[in-house]
Amino acid sequence: MSRSTLLKAVVGLAIIVGGIVVIIKDEPAAPTGDINSIEPLPEQDSPDR
């Protein structure tokens, strides 16, 4: 096996393994704050045209 082929195989394997690790470690963050309270938006001034 030539060096370039071996190098391509090692780099490809490292990219695949790195992607799998990122997918496994990626845990969604818990929402912060009270998601059950809904506050109305503040009233906006009417634009003068």
N, C-alpha and C positions, 0 to 999 in steps of 0.2 A: 504494500500500500504506500503510495507516495506521500510526502509530507504535506502537500497542499490539500489532498483529499482527507488526510487525517485531521488537519487543522480545521477544515470546513465541518467535519463531523463533530469535533469537539465544540466548536462555536455554536453550531446548530443545536446540539444537545444542551449546552449551557443556556441558550435562549429559551428553549422549551421548558427546561426545569425551572428557570427563573419565572416564567409566566405562570406555571402551575403553583409555585410558592406564593406569588402575588395573589392569585385567585383564592387560594386556601386561607391566607392570612387576612384577606379583606373582609372584615366584619362590619356590617352597617352600624353606625353610631346610634345610640338610643336618643330619641327626641328629647330636647330640653325644654323646660317650661311647661305650662299647663295648656295642653292642646284642646281642652274642653271649653275654655273660655274664649268667646268670640266678641271682639269689641268693634263697634262701628268705626268707619273711617271718619276722620275729621271733615267738617264741611269745608268746601273749597269756595273761594270767591269767584263770582261770575266774571269772565274776562270782558274788559271794556274794548269794544271794537269801534 
